[in-house]
Amino acid sequence: MDKLHIIGGRPLHGRIVIGGAKNAALPLMCAALLTREKVTLDNVPYLADITTMAKLLMQHGAALSLQDNPPPLGSAPHYSRRLTLEATHIASITAPYDLVRTMRASVLVLGPLLAREGRAKVSLPGGCAIGTRPIDLHLMAMEALGARITLEEGYVLAEAPAGGLKGGDIHFEKVSVGATENALMAACLASGTTCIRNAAREPEIGDLTALLTAMGARIEGAGTDTLIIHGVTSLAGAQHRVIADRIETGSYLAALAMTGGEIELEGARPDTLGAVIEAMDHIGVKMVEEEGILRVTRRAGALTPRDIITEPYPGFPTDMQAQLMTILTQAEGDSAISETIFENRFMHVPELTRMGARISVSGHTATVHGRTPLKGAPVMATDLRASVSLVIAALGAEGETTISRIYHLDRGYERLEEKLAACGAEIKRVR
Ligand code: EPZ
């Protein structure tokens, strides 16, 4: 299995192109099941999860064409990977366990299949490293649209009424990105009007709403926690450019905070980074936006401690929690980090501790004692965002770090080591 070798202590200097958002591209791909016509997506990132989703959609009957090998770095300021999907017919309404268990986002075919075919058989995703990851809110939303849900041998069987899904009232008692996306996609083809209350407001949902609207859906309230969808009888094909990845952007902000230097992030969308920008500014990262380029430097002196509570958007994103914890080891003073979204998202703590960090965990709160110099060590990636936090730690550590199980990283970061090496980091992948 691949590993990353990193020698820390080098400031970053250079330009990094931010790719399309994984967590936008995945639901956008599923939306293609809602129409027989061609859906074209630009700026699709080169990630393992995209390949997994492509396999899943192909076994449902979608024809896909995907540019395969990324052009050399820097060859095109905005090289854009184009993915076309065409689900003229649905060959299977079953999302099999072997695919769903490797990627939880597979559950996002539930709403489209139910809306398009009136039936869906989707494997329960099972838990993952960061939590049990139930899908009860997804199922509640489908039932609110008239579906009958039964569970059988680890699969969800969903059946729409004879006349198809009917618009209804969906009120999420907890904010869920995926459940909001499934409800939104299913409601587009339900007869009548659907109201989704306490909807998630992440920018990726705004991106999905933009594609669905371009396909002919009638959606009101984009960006708010109340979405109104007036169902239509069919949707057409459309073309859409995937929104920039705000978590990839935030991860490079954290890398700079660790190493110092100056980087330019091209294609970033600072307007989708609300609470992250505010936290980074407080901690000591300077960001100036000029003509679509985000110029990033670090203020002189030590980093400033910051208490963090993860919350649904526009609060501080849970997907940036591990990265912030890592740089806060370098702040002069203590920071309290509370993880309110997932029940087990501190698995980077023991690995950071191996590198010299002093972090105490009590329940959902981790207290980071700073400033503690980090030392390189062999460490292990456990989940996607924990992986990148170990890369960030290694970039600022004294000596060499080896990170194993970096297949986690490849699920969500496109060519990370190439982008960092191009900015002067001593980082290489060894097979
Ligand atoms: C999406 O996951 C993202 N994944 C996650 O990113 C992200 O961390 C998460 O939203 C929160 O922002 C994709 O978009 C592909 P949720 P999702 O439903 O939709 C509970 C990454 O690193 N819940 O908003 O699965 C759930 O257990 C990944 O890129 C229920 O209880 O997250 C969690 O505690 C990790 N019942 C909370 O809600 C349900 O039916 C929020 O989960 C659904 C969720």
Residues whose N, C-alpha, C, O or C-beta is under 5 A from the ligand:
A	BS01	EPZ	N23 A105 R133 P134 I135 D136 L137 H138 V175 S176 V177 G178 A179 T318 D319 I341 F342 L384 R385
